[in-house]
Amino acid sequence: MMRIRLTGWTGRYVCHGQKVAFTERHGRSKETSVVRRWIVQTRILWLLFVLNTTVGCSTLRLPAIDPSGERIFLPAPSYTTLNRNHSSDYVKPSRPGNVCNGPVFEQPDAPDCELPPILPNTTKAKSPPITMVADSTPTTARILVPGPFQNTKSELYESCPQKEETDNRQRVLLTPRRHIAPVGSEVILIGGLCDSDGYYRMHEQLEWSLTQGSVGQFVEPGKAAVGKLRVRGHLAALKGEPLPILLSNNYALATSSKRVQVLTRGTARPSDDIFILQGQAWISVTSATEGETYVTLVAPKVDGWEQRQEMAVVHWIDGQWTLPASVHSRTIDPITLTTTINRKLTAAPVLGWIVRYEIVSGEATFQGSTTTVEVETDEMGEAPVRVIPNSARGGSAKVKATIIRPAGIGSGVTDRLIVGEGTADVSWSTAMLDVQLTGPETIEVNETGVYRINVTNSGTMQADSSLVRVMIPPGVDLVSSTPTATLFGRRLDWNLGPMAPGESRSIELTYIATQPGVIRHCASAQPAGGTTIESCITTLVTADFLYIEMVGPNPDIPLLVGQNIQYQVTITNRGNQRLNDVILSDRFDAGLQHSESPSPIERSIGALDPGESRQLGLTFQVVAPGRHCHTLEATASGTKPARASACITAEVQPQIPAGSLNVSKSGPQQAMVGEQITFNVTIQNTGQGTVNNIQIIDQYDPEFRPVSTNPIPANSNQNQIIWYLSKLDPGEQKTFQVTCQALYDAPNSCSRVTVQSGDDIKVNDETCIPILKQPGGAATPIPGANIPGANTPGPGVPPATAPGPVPGTGAAPPASAGQPGSTSTAPPNFGTGSGTATDATGLTLSIEDRGDRFQVGNDIEYFISIRNDSQSPDTNVNLTIKLPPQLRLKEYSGPTTASSNSADWRTINMAPIRSLRAGESVQYTIRATVEQAGEIATRAEVTSFRSVQATVQEARSLATP
């Protein structure tokens, strides 16, 4: 039964370390004559108080109360005056409540507590303020295992929670909002009206009600502090302040308390007390059946439907449970844990509740190799689960069990409720033998091999007897064993006797190989009644049965680079037994190239019978000068590998007369906005030989828009036009014309041409002119100018297509991909818009841009070239482009597309170029937009099969606002 203790006027206060303490917890203490005299004097004080308030006396002089507790009043001339604002101090609690922190009682060892700021019946001058600090953070009561409802901490609820600064409205607060309790118990709900100043209002009328359909009923609606003479209660009735009253089992009236109340649970422990603060009201609820109780607290005098009421729900459960205890097993068999749930009132088993088991730690699982499983209780109220160790050596694990009441039980409950939990430790102890067999990987026929068996008891118990067993494999014979084994045909047994945990024993075997092949040797160990553990190894018994004969070019006669060479290979089985799985593999130097794949190449020829031979050809192409070798190896089961090597010397073919290219770019001196102008590109072979496979790339700044070309180009892409020439004889000259329209004025607009041949001849030229405004002032923008994607070729320029490779070069011309790319940083150097870096192996990387100063909003175009300057082909050429934060990728083109990129497309990894022949080059184009002012450093990195160390080059420029 819940009891109420009112802290306030009556009693004597005693706090730990202080002379004053409250010595009455509950119940009546024997009244002495001094106490009776104190009561009479107190009633006189009440009478004087009433006279003062009714008659209108301005000032009353009353004897001062002795704070030491030795007497009731201090002798004259100690007086005090009536504080008319006493009640207002409680209405606006700007300081902590008038109670000690926690209950106190008559015991020799009083608990630690602090005095309230003002002791009852004393003036402020005689009581120094002391701040009250709560013992612990308040927590809502919950059900704890093993089932009965318990509270381990005092439920001390805060006054008014912190509000939003802009929210100055009154509101009703109710706690706890959700609660789980066993049937038959009482739950205390605490509520009040929080005023706009952030404090609970006292003497506020409140209404408690149960929602229709709820289970349970109200027990007690709280009590008011009316005093021993109950004068306070009569005065409250005269003022229209109703006292708490239970009108029915589902409806009650209450008034928020003026004083702090302490509700005890009838125990001597103060830790389970409940504090009711000033301005709060309380009510107790109980239920004899399972279900939900919905409680509504209403402050009828508050305006606003959302602020005047608050609701709480209490979930009543009828169940008590027994969780599984910790289990230790001396075997590695699964352990069964069982949770039993019964009704609290009838002790009948509960069917259909859920127990969730979890492996919190350790090495174990449930059936199905899971670490979490949910089990429903059966007709006996039991929920069993099997815990299985992960290792045959046993181990331990911690299992957590959570009791869950399923959804659908009670009135309108759709959620599952967790009502209890606990843990159990499970462990396994057993004797476990580990066996490890070691021996040679290869031995020759008629040679001996030594094998060692190491046996260790890795379990936690002694192995009473340890049996080790070995089967002698075919192809070997036993020579000796230490210790001596018991022989049963070709089976060897050893009984090692008892082995303590951690103890190890060793066995040594010596065999002689009698025939070639692969032997599999195994050893097993088993303790008495335990699990058998096995360890196996394989040994190759070899003999010189394979033979290779390879005939090819004379290594002393030089060959020419580019020439094909052929070897005739013969593989023979010289043994007396069949050789299976014969495999040939050849490793060759970088100066040799095979048509199928890079080194090494591999081929299976199946089986060879005794005396059988196989012939096959092996062809290479010489791709670099110098001495180059290759090694052919043949392997087969049951024999040693056979090897043969051959070398050649290669020279570079004498040079033939080479051609030379000269290119010139010409155009007008200036142009007006909107005017169409013509640029000429003239290419001439000034060398002694023919230049083959020529590519002409003609590019224009964004201020120009190509309108027509002569001749028609092979490809056009916005401000870039490409032509191809199959050859240009010595002295021959070709001219190309492009007509452009000037889109808008610019001080210096350029057109650039780059000419490159399949013979790796590269020349370029450019011409720049100013574009002037039309006479009359401001320039008239041309439609489409400065519009992204508007500077497309004119009617006379063919649309962009995906061009094929340059004839004879194997490199595809640039094709716009239109994908954005990635970020990087670079050293803060300026004045250099391009650069070239050459790797020591002959891989040359260059990156160029047009200009070294740009403005925000301008486009920057980078031209990246990779050239193989070595005398040998290179493979797996990888290009990585890194743009700085100031740039945003607009588009790119090249022989390969991006294989990967960063999320912001400022780092682009191009797909590898499979092969780059000697002297061959490829080009990429990157177009980006300047978004920020600052230092711009665009970085290019290239690696390849021959150039593992990256070749790095940067193009640096400056962007201004």
ChimeraX attribute file (.defattr): number of C-alpha atoms within 10 A of each C-alpha:
attribute: neighborCount
match mode: 1-to-1
recipient: residues
	/A:1	9
	/A:2	13
	/A:3	13
	/A:4	18
	/A:5	17
	/A:6	21
	/A:7	21
	/A:8	19
	/A:9	12
	/A:10	15
	/A:11	16
	/A:12	15
	/A:13	24
	/A:14	23
	/A:15	22
	/A:16	15
	/A:17	12
	/A:18	13
	/A:19	12
	/A:20	17
	/A:21	22
	/A:22	19
	/A:23	18
	/A:24	19
	/A:25	20
	/A:26	13
	/A:27	7
	/A:28	7
	/A:29	10
	/A:30	6
	/A:31	9
	/A:32	9
	/A:33	9
	/A:34	11
	/A:35	14
	/A:36	11
	/A:37	12
	/A:38	15
	/A:39	15
	/A:40	12
	/A:41	14
	/A:42	15
	/A:43	13
	/A:44	12
	/A:45	15
	/A:46	14
	/A:47	11
	/A:48	17
	/A:49	16
	/A:50	12
	/A:51	13
	/A:52	16
	/A:53	11
	/A:54	9
	/A:55	9
	/A:56	9
	/A:57	11
	/A:58	9
	/A:59	12
	/A:60	15
	/A:61	11
	/A:62	14
	/A:63	17
	/A:64	19
	/A:65	19
	/A:66	15
	/A:67	21
	/A:68	14
	/A:69	14
	/A:70	10
	/A:71	13
	/A:72	19
	/A:73	17
	/A:74	15
	/A:75	12
	/A:76	8
	/A:77	8
	/A:78	13
	/A:79	14
	/A:80	16
	/A:81	12
	/A:82	15
	/A:83	10
	/A:84	13
	/A:85	9
	/A:86	9
	/A:87	10
	/A:88	9
	/A:89	11
	/A:90	18
	/A:91	18
	/A:92	16
	/A:93	17
	/A:94	9
	/A:95	14
	/A:96	17
	/A:97	19
	/A:98	21
	/A:99	27
	/A:100	21
	/A:101	21
	/A:102	20
	/A:103	26
	/A:104	22
	/A:105	19
	/A:106	12
	/A:107	8
	/A:108	6
	/A:109	8
	/A:110	16
	/A:111	17
	/A:112	13
	/A:113	22
	/A:114	19
	/A:115	23
	/A:116	21
	/A:117	19
	/A:118	19
	/A:119	20
	/A:120	19
	/A:121	14
	/A:122	14
	/A:123	15
	/A:124	11
	/A:125	8
	/A:126	10
	/A:127	15
	/A:128	11
	/A:129	15
	/A:130	13
	/A:131	13
	/A:132	18
	/A:133	11
	/A:134	14
	/A:135	13
	/A:136	10
	/A:137	11
	/A:138	13
	/A:139	14
	/A:140	16
	/A:141	20
	/A:142	17
	/A:143	18
	/A:144	15
	/A:145	18
	/A:146	14
	/A:147	19
	/A:148	16
	/A:149	16
	/A:150	14
	/A:151	16
	/A:152	11
	/A:153	18
	/A:154	23
	/A:155	21
	/A:156	22
	/A:157	21
	/A:158	13
	/A:159	21
	/A:160	20
	/A:161	11
	/A:162	8
	/A:163	13
	/A:164	7
	/A:165	6
	/A:166	6
	/A:167	8
	/A:168	13
	/A:169	15
	/A:170	21
	/A:171	24
	/A:172	22
	/A:173	24
	/A:174	22
	/A:175	19
	/A:176	19
	/A:177	16
	/A:178	15
	/A:179	20
	/A:180	20
	/A:181	23
	/A:182	27
	/A:183	22
	/A:184	18
	/A:185	15
	/A:186	18
	/A:187	20
	/A:188	21
	/A:189	22
	/A:190	22
	/A:191	26
	/A:192	33
	/A:193	30
	/A:194	24
	/A:195	17
	/A:196	14
	/A:197	13
	/A:198	18
	/A:199	21
	/A:200	29
	/A:201	26
	/A:202	24
	/A:203	21
	/A:204	22
	/A:205	23
	/A:206	25
	/A:207	18
	/A:208	24
	/A:209	19
	/A:210	23
	/A:211	15
	/A:212	10
	/A:213	12
	/A:214	19
	/A:215	22
	/A:216	23
	/A:217	19
	/A:218	23
	/A:219	19
	/A:220	19
	/A:221	25
	/A:222	25
	/A:223	19
	/A:224	22
	/A:225	18
	/A:226	15
	/A:227	13
	/A:228	11
	/A:229	10
	/A:230	10
	/A:231	12
	/A:232	14
	/A:233	17
	/A:234	15
	/A:235	12
	/A:236	14
	/A:237	12
	/A:238	10
	/A:239	9
	/A:240	10
	/A:241	16
	/A:242	19
	/A:243	23
	/A:244	23
	/A:245	17
	/A:246	18
	/A:247	12
	/A:248	12
	/A:249	14
	/A:250	19
	/A:251	18
	/A:252	22
	/A:253	21
	/A:254	27
	/A:255	27
	/A:256	27
	/A:257	26
	/A:258	21
	/A:259	22
	/A:260	19
	/A:261	25
	/A:262	21
	/A:263	21
	/A:264	23
	/A:265	15
	/A:266	14
	/A:267	12
	/A:268	12
	/A:269	12
	/A:270	20
	/A:271	17
	/A:272	20
	/A:273	24
	/A:274	22
	/A:275	23
	/A:276	25
	/A:277	27
	/A:278	26
	/A:279	28
	/A:280	31
	/A:281	31
	/A:282	24
	/A:283	22
	/A:284	17
	/A:285	22
	/A:286	22
	/A:287	25
	/A:288	16
	/A:289	16
	/A:290	20
	/A:291	23
	/A:292	24
	/A:293	25
	/A:294	20
	/A:295	25
	/A:296	17
	/A:297	27
	/A:298	26
	/A:299	22
	/A:300	14
	/A:301	10
	/A:302	18
	/A:303	12
	/A:304	12
	/A:305	11
	/A:306	10
	/A:307	17
	/A:308	19
	/A:309	22
	/A:310	20
	/A:311	20
	/A:312	17
	/A:313	20
	/A:314	25
	/A:315	22
	/A:316	24
	/A:317	24
	/A:318	21
	/A:319	23
	/A:320	24
	/A:321	22
	/A:322	15
	/A:323	25
	/A:324	19
	/A:325	13
	/A:326	13
	/A:327	14
	/A:328	12
	/A:329	16
	/A:330	13
	/A:331	17
	/A:332	21
	/A:333	14
	/A:334	18
	/A:335	19
	/A:336	14
	/A:337	21
	/A:338	19
	/A:339	22
	/A:340	19
	/A:341	28
	/A:342	19
	/A:343	17
	/A:344	19
	/A:345	14
	/A:346	9
	/A:347	12
	/A:348	14
	/A:349	20
	/A:350	22
	/A:351	17
	/A:352	17
	/A:353	20
	/A:354	23
	/A:355	30
	/A:356	18
	/A:357	26
	/A:358	19
	/A:359	22
	/A:360	15
	/A:361	13
	/A:362	16
	/A:363	17
	/A:364	25
	/A:365	21
	/A:366	21
	/A:367	14
	/A:368	8
	/A:369	11
	/A:370	11
	/A:371	17
	/A:372	15
	/A:373	16
	/A:374	17
	/A:375	16
	/A:376	18
	/A:377	21
	/A:378	17
	/A:379	12
	/A:380	13
	/A:381	21
	/A:382	25
	/A:383	24
	/A:384	19
	/A:385	20
	/A:386	14
	/A:387	23
	/A:388	22
	/A:389	23
	/A:390	16
	/A:391	11
	/A:392	19
	/A:393	20
	/A:394	24
	/A:395	20
	/A:396	19
	/A:397	21
	/A:398	18
	/A:399	25
	/A:400	20
	/A:401	24
	/A:402	21
	/A:403	24
	/A:404	19
	/A:405	20
	/A:406	17
	/A:407	13
	/A:408	12
	/A:409	16
	/A:410	17
	/A:411	14
	/A:412	12
	/A:413	14
	/A:414	11
	/A:415	11
	/A:416	14
	/A:417	17
	/A:418	17
	/A:419	21
	/A:420	21
	/A:421	20
	/A:422	17
	/A:423	18
	/A:424	16
	/A:425	17
	/A:426	24
	/A:427	22
	/A:428	24
	/A:429	18
	/A:430	24
	/A:431	29
	/A:432	28
	/A:433	30
	/A:434	19
	/A:435	24
	/A:436	19
	/A:437	20
	/A:438	17
	/A:439	18
	/A:440	14
	/A:441	12
	/A:442	17
	/A:443	18
	/A:444	21
	/A:445	21
	/A:446	16
	/A:447	12
	/A:448	17
	/A:449	20
	/A:450	15
	/A:451	16
	/A:452	17
	/A:453	21
	/A:454	16
	/A:455	25
	/A:456	20
	/A:457	25
	/A:458	21
	/A:459	22
	/A:460	18
	/A:461	16
	/A:462	18
	/A:463	25
	/A:464	14
	/A:465	14
	/A:466	23
	/A:467	17
	/A:468	23
	/A:469	17
	/A:470	19
	/A:471	17
	/A:472	18
	/A:473	16
	/A:474	15
	/A:475	17
	/A:476	21
	/A:477	15
	/A:478	15
	/A:479	12
	/A:480	14
	/A:481	16
	/A:482	11
	/A:483	12
	/A:484	13
	/A:485	18
	/A:486	12
	/A:487	12
	/A:488	9
	/A:489	8
	/A:490	12
	/A:491	13
	/A:492	17
	/A:493	18
	/A:494	17
	/A:495	15
	/A:496	19
	/A:497	12
	/A:498	15
	/A:499	22
	/A:500	16
	/A:501	18
	/A:502	15
	/A:503	15
	/A:504	15
	/A:505	12
	/A:506	15
	/A:507	18
	/A:508	17
	/A:509	18
	/A:510	17
	/A:511	20
	/A:512	19
	/A:513	22
	/A:514	16
	/A:515	19
	/A:516	24
	/A:517	23
	/A:518	19
	/A:519	20
	/A:520	14
	/A:521	19
	/A:522	19
	/A:523	23
	/A:524	22
	/A:525	28
	/A:526	23
	/A:527	25
	/A:528	15
	/A:529	12
	/A:530	17
	/A:531	16
	/A:532	16
	/A:533	17
	/A:534	18
	/A:535	15
	/A:536	14
	/A:537	16
	/A:538	15
	/A:539	17
	/A:540	21
	/A:541	26
	/A:542	22
	/A:543	18
	/A:544	16
	/A:545	22
	/A:546	24
	/A:547	19
	/A:548	20
	/A:549	15
	/A:550	18
	/A:551	12
	/A:552	16
	/A:553	15
	/A:554	12
	/A:555	15
	/A:556	9
	/A:557	9
	/A:558	16
	/A:559	22
	/A:560	18
	/A:561	21
	/A:562	19
	/A:563	11
	/A:564	15
	/A:565	15
	/A:566	13
	/A:567	15
	/A:568	13
	/A:569	17
	/A:570	15
	/A:571	21
	/A:572	18
	/A:573	24
	/A:574	18
	/A:575	18
	/A:576	10
	/A:577	15
	/A:578	17
	/A:579	24
	/A:580	17
	/A:581	14
	/A:582	19
	/A:583	17
	/A:584	19
	/A:585	16
	/A:586	18
	/A:587	16
	/A:588	21
	/A:589	15
	/A:590	18
	/A:591	22
	/A:592	27
	/A:593	21
	/A:594	16
	/A:595	8
	/A:596	8
	/A:597	9
	/A:598	14
	/A:599	16
	/A:600	14
	/A:601	14
	/A:602	14
	/A:603	11
	/A:604	13
	/A:605	14
	/A:606	11
	/A:607	16
	/A:608	22
	/A:609	15
	/A:610	16
	/A:611	14
	/A:612	14
	/A:613	15
	/A:614	12
	/A:615	12
	/A:616	11
	/A:617	12
	/A:618	14
	/A:619	14
	/A:620	19
	/A:621	17
	/A:622	24
	/A:623	23
	/A:624	23
	/A:625	21
	/A:626	16
	/A:627	16
	/A:628	18
	/A:629	16
	/A:630	18
	/A:631	15
	/A:632	22
	/A:633	17
	/A:634	22
	/A:635	19
	/A:636	24
	/A:637	19
	/A:638	26
	/A:639	24
	/A:640	22
	/A:641	20
	/A:642	18
	/A:643	18
	/A:644	15
	/A:645	15
	/A:646	17
	/A:647	16
	/A:648	22
	/A:649	21
	/A:650	22
	/A:651	16
	/A:652	15
	/A:653	11
	/A:654	7
	/A:655	6
	/A:656	8
	/A:657	10
	/A:658	14
	/A:659	19
	/A:660	22
	/A:661	24
	/A:662	17
	/A:663	21
	/A:664	18
	/A:665	22
	/A:666	17
	/A:667	19
	/A:668	13
	/A:669	10
	/A:670	14
	/A:671	22
	/A:672	20
	/A:673	22
	/A:674	22
	/A:675	14
	/A:676	16
	/A:677	18
	/A:678	16
	/A:679	16
	/A:680	17
	/A:681	20
	/A:682	15
	/A:683	20
	/A:684	18
	/A:685	21
	/A:686	19
	/A:687	17
	/A:688	14
	/A:689	16
	/A:690	19
	/A:691	25
	/A:692	21
	/A:693	18
	/A:694	25
	/A:695	21
	/A:696	24
	/A:697	21
	/A:698	23
	/A:699	21
	/A:700	21
	/A:701	18
	/A:702	19
	/A:703	21
	/A:704	26
	/A:705	24
	/A:706	27
	/A:707	18
	/A:708	20
	/A:709	22
	/A:710	13
	/A:711	12
	/A:712	17
	/A:713	18
	/A:714	19
	/A:715	22
	/A:716	25
	/A:717	19
	/A:718	20
	/A:719	19
	/A:720	20
	/A:721	24
	/A:722	21
	/A:723	17
	/A:724	18
	/A:725	15
	/A:726	14
	/A:727	15
	/A:728	23
	/A:729	17
	/A:730	18
	/A:731	15
	/A:732	14
	/A:733	15
	/A:734	12
	/A:735	14
	/A:736	18
	/A:737	18
	/A:738	21
	/A:739	20
	/A:740	23
	/A:741	21
	/A:742	25
	/A:743	25
	/A:744	23
	/A:745	21
	/A:746	16
	/A:747	10
	/A:748	14
	/A:749	19
	/A:750	16
	/A:751	21
	/A:752	20
	/A:753	22
	/A:754	18
	/A:755	22
	/A:756	20
	/A:757	27
	/A:758	22
	/A:759	19
	/A:760	19
	/A:761	17
	/A:762	17
	/A:763	17
	/A:764	17
	/A:765	16
	/A:766	18
	/A:767	18
	/A:768	19
	/A:769	16
	/A:770	17
	/A:771	23
	/A:772	19
	/A:773	18
	/A:774	16
	/A:775	9
	/A:776	6
	/A:777	7
	/A:778	9
	/A:779	16
	/A:780	13
	/A:781	15
	/A:782	13
	/A:783	11
	/A:784	13
	/A:785	17
	/A:786	16
	/A:787	8
	/A:788	9
	/A:789	9
	/A:790	12
	/A:791	20
	/A:792	19
	/A:793	23
	/A:794	17
	/A:795	11
	/A:796	14
	/A:797	24
	/A:798	17
	/A:799	15
	/A:800	17
	/A:801	12
	/A:802	13
	/A:803	15
	/A:804	15
	/A:805	13
	/A:806	18
	/A:807	17
	/A:808	14
	/A:809	20
	/A:810	17
	/A:811	21
	/A:812	18
	/A:813	23
	/A:814	23
	/A:815	23
	/A:816	20
	/A:817	15
	/A:818	13
	/A:819	15
	/A:820	22
	/A:821	27
	/A:822	22
	/A:823	22
	/A:824	16
	/A:825	15
	/A:826	16
	/A:827	10
	/A:828	12
	/A:829	13
	/A:830	15
	/A:831	12
	/A:832	16
	/A:833	21
	/A:834	21
	/A:835	16
	/A:836	17
	/A:837	16
	/A:838	17
	/A:839	20
	/A:840	13
	/A:841	16
	/A:842	18
	/A:843	26
	/A:844	21
	/A:845	26
	/A:846	22
	/A:847	25
	/A:848	21
	/A:849	21
	/A:850	16
	/A:851	15
	/A:852	17
	/A:853	17
	/A:854	19
	/A:855	17
	/A:856	16
	/A:857	17
	/A:858	15
	/A:859	19
	/A:860	23
	/A:861	19
	/A:862	20
	/A:863	17
	/A:864	23
	/A:865	18
	/A:866	22
	/A:867	20
	/A:868	24
	/A:869	20
	/A:870	18
	/A:871	17
	/A:872	23
	/A:873	21
	/A:874	23
	/A:875	17
	/A:876	16
	/A:877	22
	/A:878	17
	/A:879	25
	/A:880	21
	/A:881	25
	/A:882	24
	/A:883	25
	/A:884	19
	/A:885	21
	/A:886	22
	/A:887	27
	/A:888	23
	/A:889	24
	/A:890	19
	/A:891	18
	/A:892	23
	/A:893	20
	/A:894	22
	/A:895	21
	/A:896	20
	/A:897	18
	/A:898	20
	/A:899	10
	/A:900	14
	/A:901	19
	/A:902	14
	/A:903	12
	/A:904	14
	/A:905	20
	/A:906	22
	/A:907	24
	/A:908	27
	/A:909	21
	/A:910	21
	/A:911	17
	/A:912	20
	/A:913	17
	/A:914	12
	/A:915	16
	/A:916	23
	/A:917	18
	/A:918	18
	/A:919	19
	/A:920	22
	/A:921	23
	/A:922	21
	/A:923	20
	/A:924	23
	/A:925	21
	/A:926	23
	/A:927	20
	/A:928	22
	/A:929	18
	/A:930	23
	/A:931	17
	/A:932	17
	/A:933	17
	/A:934	18
	/A:935	21
	/A:936	30
	/A:937	26
	/A:938	28
	/A:939	21
	/A:940	23
	/A:941	19
	/A:942	24
	/A:943	20
	/A:944	21
	/A:945	14
	/A:946	18
	/A:947	18
	/A:948	12
	/A:949	14
	/A:950	16
	/A:951	21
	/A:952	22
	/A:953	24
	/A:954	25
	/A:955	24
	/A:956	26
	/A:957	24
	/A:958	21
	/A:959	20
	/A:960	13
	/A:961	11
